């Protein structure tokens, strides 16, 4: 039995180098297979030659300007569309719904809250002074007062009704759909940047990334300047829209849930993958308005700023043309022009062979 065990051990020892060689030899065919693409690297030089077209797609200038369009400088002096240091109120609003909401807060809610707080504080002080043990050695045993009970029931009801009416009215206005002729902008959230497409103007898309500081970029790369916006809020490409025109903002996402929020426009709408949300918006004044992604979406959630630039309609049309798009009316006219131009071509086409002297011999040869 011991001899058999020794024989098996010797046999295993003899076969182990063979197995080891077989295992070490397996990468060899793989290396040969990989070598084939390496030999074909001269063919891969074509994409290297194709690099200049990719460079041509870069911004046409270091400040984001295009033919017929120069980005608007933010209004730092009045803090328009941006956060303000030590501010406790809402930002100045530039939509009708935003102005209405700010009025509800400042003219309805705050006065009611202030009056109720002062009234309760006064009652507490009065009770402390009037009904302490020294001033009132014999405690009052009053348990019911019909008038007071009616008052403290009706007054809160009236207060709640006074708050509910404008609140429900604002809610209804916020859910009012955009009109049929509204300008549509589709907003897509990515990790961690935004894309803005314009289906009414040719379907082109603008990709918006946060601009870094000058010390954080390489030579020749665009960096943030004061004309772009505050630090961590400036972007390379803004969402440009016309001012004073109804907008239809549609939001979705390509990866995780984002939220498109611009406080000075009283606008916030979730961007959910696989879902298209929609909300109407009308900006009352041209300007630059800043926002941020308001839904935790990953490591660089804090670096997804939003910049909405509202331009007069004529300047917006110039920006659309600079992006390679077309206004809806111009697109329809451009489509009608080639259709009208094809009619003369069909009438003149038969006349061409009659005037062509070479056509007859060619026909004779074919016969």
C-alpha positions in Angstrom: 0.0 0.0 0.0 2.9 2.3 0.8 4.4 1.5 -2.5 1.2 2.5 -4.3 1.0 5.8 -2.4 4.6 6.6 -3.3 3.9 5.7 -6.9 0.9 8.1 -7.0 3.0 10.9 -5.4 5.8 10.5 -7.9 3.3 10.4 -10.8 1.7 13.6 -9.5 5.0 15.3 -9.2 5.9 14.4 -12.8 2.6 15.7 -14.1 2.6 19.0 -12.2 5.3 20.7 -14.4 3.3 19.7 -17.4 0.2 21.3 -16.0 2.1 24.4 -15.0 3.6 24.7 -18.5 0.1 24.3 -19.9 -1.2 27.1 -17.7 1.6 29.4 -18.5 1.3 28.7 -22.1 -2.3 29.6 -22.4 -1.6 33.4 -22.5 0.5 32.9 -25.6 -2.4 32.5 -28.1 -4.1 35.5 -26.5 -1.0 37.5 -27.0 -0.9 36.5 -30.6 -4.6 37.5 -31.0 -3.9 40.8 -29.4 -0.9 41.4 -31.5 -3.1 41.4 -34.6 -4.8 44.7 -33.7 -1.5 46.1 -32.7 -0.1 45.4 -36.2 -3.2 47.1 -37.6 -2.4 50.3 -35.7 -1.7 52.2 -38.9 -5.4 51.9 -39.7 -6.1 53.5 -36.3 -4.2 56.6 -37.5 -7.3 57.7 -39.3 -9.2 58.8 -36.2 -6.1 60.8 -35.2 -6.3 62.6 -38.6 -10.0 63.2 -37.9 -9.3 65.1 -34.7 -9.5 68.6 -36.2 -13.2 68.3 -36.9 -13.7 67.6 -33.2 -11.7 70.7 -32.4 -13.9 72.7 -34.7 -16.9 71.8 -32.5 -15.4 73.8 -29.6 -16.8 77.2 -28.6 -16.1 79.8 -31.2 -14.7 82.2 -28.6 -13.4 82.2 -25.1 -16.5 84.1 -23.9 -19.1 82.0 -25.5 -20.2 84.5 -28.1 -21.5 83.5 -31.5 -22.1 85.5 -34.7 -24.9 87.9 -33.8 -24.9 86.9 -30.1 -22.9 88.0 -27.1 -23.7 86.6 -23.7 -25.4 89.1 -21.4 -23.5 90.2 -18.3 -25.3 89.4 -15.1 -26.6 92.3 -13.0 -24.3 92.1 -10.0 -25.2 95.6 -8.8 -28.9 94.6 -8.1 -28.2 90.9 -7.5 -30.8 90.1 -10.2 -31.3 86.3 -10.6 -28.7 85.3 -8.1 -28.3 84.8 -4.3 -27.6 87.8 -2.2 -25.4 87.9 0.9 -27.3 88.1 4.2 -30.7 87.9 2.4 -33.6 86.3 4.3 -36.3 87.0 1.8 -37.1 85.4 -1.5 -35.0 86.5 -4.4 -36.6 89.2 -6.6 -39.1 87.4 -8.9 -39.3 87.7 -12.7 -42.4 85.6 -13.4 -46.0 86.4 -12.6 -46.4 83.3 -10.4 -43.2 84.2 -8.5 -44.4 87.8 -7.9 -47.7 86.4 -6.7 -46.0 83.9 -4.4 -43.8 86.6 -2.9 -46.8 88.8 -2.3 -48.6 86.0 -0.5 -45.6 85.4 1.7 -44.8 89.1 2.5 -48.4 90.5 2.6 -50.5 87.6 3.9 -48.4 85.0 5.7 -45.9 87.2 7.5 -48.5 89.7 8.9 -50.7 86.9 10.1 -47.7 85.1 11.7 -46.5 88.3 13.3 -49.9 89.3 14.7 -50.5 85.8 16.1 -47.1 85.6 17.7 -47.5 89.0 19.3 -51.0 88.1 20.5 -49.8 84.9 22.1 -46.9 86.6 23.7 -49.2 89.3 25.1 -51.5 86.7 26.6 -48.6 84.9 28.2 -47.3 88.2 29.8 -50.8 89.1 30.9 -51.3 85.8 32.6 -48.0 86.0 34.3 -48.7 89.4 35.7 -52.4 89.2 36.3 -52.8 85.6 37.5 -49.8 85.0 39.6 -50.2 83.8 43.2 -49.5 87.2 44.7 -51.9 89.1 42.5 -54.6 86.4 42.6 -54.5 84.6 45.9 -57.9 83.0 45.2 -57.7 81.2 41.8 -60.4 81.7 39.3 -62.6 78.6 38.7 -64.2 79.7 35.4 -64.7 76.8 33.1 -66.9 78.0 30.3 -67.4 81.2 28.3 -69.6 80.8 25.2 -68.4 84.1 23.6 -64.7 83.3 23.9 -65.3 79.8 22.6 -67.1 81.1 19.6 -64.3 83.7 18.9 -61.4 81.2 19.2 -63.2 78.9 16.9 -64.3 81.3 14.2 -61.1 83.4 14.1 -58.8 80.5 13.2 -61.2 79.3 10.6 -61.3 82.8 9.0 -57.5 82.9 9.1 -57.1 79.6 7.4 -59.6 80.6 4.7 -57.7 83.8 4.2 -54.5 81.7 3.7 -56.1 79.0 1.7 -57.7 81.1 -1.0 -54.5 82.7 -2.5 -52.5 79.5 -1.9 -55.0 77.4 -3.9 -55.1 80.2 -6.6 -51.3 80.1 -6.9 -51.3 76.3 -7.0 -53.8 76.4 -9.9 -51.8 79.0 -11.8 -48.6 76.9 -11.4 -50.3 73.9 -13.0 -51.9 75.8 -15.8 -50.6 74.3 -19.1 -48.6 76.3 -21.6 -50.5 77.6 -24.6 -50.2 75.9 -28.0 -47.8 78.5 -29.4 -45.4 78.4 -26.5 -41.7 77.9 -27.1 -40.6 74.4 -26.1 -37.3 73.7 -24.4 -36.5 70.1 -23.4 -34.1 69.9 -20.4 -32.2 66.7 -19.8 -30.2 66.1 -16.6 -27.0 64.1 -16.8 -24.3 63.3 -14.2 -23.3 66.1 -13.9 -24.4 68.6 -16.5 -27.4 69.8 -18.4 -28.6 69.5 -22.0 -31.1 71.9 -23.6 -32.8 71.0 -26.8 -35.1 73.1 -28.9 -37.5 70.9 -30.9 -39.4 74.0 -32.2 -36.2 75.4 -33.8 -34.7 72.5 -35.6 -34.0 70.2 -32.7 -30.5 71.3 -31.9 -29.1 70.7 -28.4 -26.8 72.8 -26.2 -24.7 71.1 -23.5 -24.1 73.1 -20.4 -21.1 72.5 -18.0 -19.9 74.5 -15.0 -17.0 76.8 -15.8 -13.9 76.3 -13.6 -11.6 79.0 -12.3 -8.6 80.1 -14.2 -6.2 78.3 -11.9 -8.0 75.0 -12.5 -7.9 74.8 -16.3 -5.1 74.2 -18.7 -3.7 76.5 -21.3 -6.2 77.5 -24.0 -9.2 76.2 -22.0 -12.1 78.5 -21.2 -12.5 79.6 -17.6 -15.0 81.6 -15.6 -15.0 85.4 -15.8 -17.2 88.0 -14.2 -19.2 88.2 -17.4 -20.1 84.5 -17.0 -21.5 84.7 -13.5 -20.6 84.1 -9.8 -18.3 81.3 -8.8 -19.8 77.8 -9.0 -22.8 79.2 -10.9 -21.3 80.1 -14.2 -21.6 77.8 -17.2 -20.1 77.6 -20.7 -23.5 77.4 -22.5 -26.6 79.0 -21.1 -30.2 78.0 -21.6 -31.3 80.9 -23.9 -35.0 81.7 -24.1 -37.1 84.7 -25.3 -38.4 87.1 -22.6 -42.1 87.9 -22.5 -43.0 84.8 -24.4 -44.8 81.7 -23.0 -42.3 78.8 -22.5 -43.0 75.1 -22.2 -40.2 73.6 -20.1 -40.0 69.8 -20.3 -37.6 67.9 -18.0 -36.2 64.4 -18.1 -33.0 62.7 -17.1 -30.6 60.2 -18.7 -29.3 58.5 -15.6 -30.6 59.4 -12.1 -33.2 61.8 -10.8 -32.3 65.5 -11.0 -34.3 68.7 -10.3 -34.2 71.8 -12.5 -34.6 74.8 -10.1 -34.2 78.5 -10.7 -35.4 80.4 -7.6 -35.8 83.9 -9.2 -38.1 82.4 -11.8 -40.2 80.5 -9.1 -39.5 77.3 -11.1 -38.6 73.9 -9.9 -39.4 70.6 -11.7 -38.0 67.1 -11.2 -36.1 65.5 -14.0 -36.8 61.7 -13.8 -35.4 59.0 -16.1 -38.0 57.6 -18.4 -40.5 60.3 -17.6 -41.2 63.7 -19.2 -42.5 66.4 -16.8 -43.8 69.7 -18.1 -44.4 73.2 -16.7 -45.3 76.6 -18.2 -43.1 79.6 -17.7 -43.1 83.2 -18.8 -40.1 85.4 -17.9 -41.2 89.1 -17.6 -37.8 90.8 -18.1 -34.6 90.1 -20.1 -31.8 89.1 -17.9 -29.6 86.3 -16.5 -31.0 84.0 -13.9 -29.1 81.4 -11.9 -30.1 78.1 -10.4 -28.8 74.7 -9.4 -29.7 71.0 -9.4 -31.9 70.5 -6.4 -32.0 66.7 -6.2 -29.1 64.8 -4.7 -27.7 63.0 -7.7 -24.1 61.9 -6.9 -20.6 63.0 -6.1 -20.7 66.2 -8.2 -24.3 67.2 -7.4 -23.1 70.6 -6.1 -21.5 71.3 -9.5 -24.5 71.3 -11.7 -25.4 75.0 -12.0 -28.2 76.3 -14.2 -28.1 79.6 -16.1 -31.2 80.9 -17.9 -30.6 83.9 -20.2 -33.8 85.6 -21.3 -33.4 87.7 -24.4 -35.7 90.0 -26.4 -37.4 87.9 -29.2 -35.3 89.4 -32.0 -32.0 88.6 -30.2 -33.3 85.1 -29.4 -33.9 84.6 -33.1 -30.4 85.6 -33.9 -29.1 83.2 -31.3 -31.1 80.4 -32.8 -29.7 81.1 -36.2 -26.1 81.2 -34.8 -26.8 77.7 -33.3 -27.8 76.4 -36.8 -31.5 76.4 -36.0 -34.4 78.2 -37.5 -37.5 80.0 -36.2 -40.8 78.1 -36.7 -42.2 80.5 -39.3 -38.9 80.6 -41.2 -38.6 76.8 -41.1 -42.1 76.5 -42.7 -41.2 79.1 -45.3 -37.9 77.3 -46.1 -39.7 74.0 -46.5 -42.3 75.6 -48.8 -39.7 77.3 -51.0 -38.0 74.1 -52.3 -41.4 72.6 -52.9 -42.4 75.5 -55.0 -39.1 75.4 -56.8 -39.5 71.8 -57.9 -42.5 72.7 -60.1 -40.4 74.6 -62.7 -37.9 71.8 -62.7 -40.5 69.3 -63.7 -41.8 71.4 -66.6 -38.3 72.2 -68.0 -37.0 68.7 -67.6 -38.7 67.4 -70.8 -37.5 70.3 -72.8 -33.9 69.6 -72.1 -33.6 66.5 -74.4 -35.2 68.4 -77.2 -32.5 71.1 -77.1 -29.7 68.7 -76.5 -28.1 67.8 -79.8 -26.2 64.9 -78.4 -29.3 63.1 -77.1 -30.6 62.0 -80.5 -27.4 60.1 -81.6 -27.3 58.5 -78.2 -30.9 57.3 -78.6 -30.1 56.1 -82.1 -27.2 54.1 -80.9 -29.3 52.4 -78.2 -31.7 51.4 -80.9 
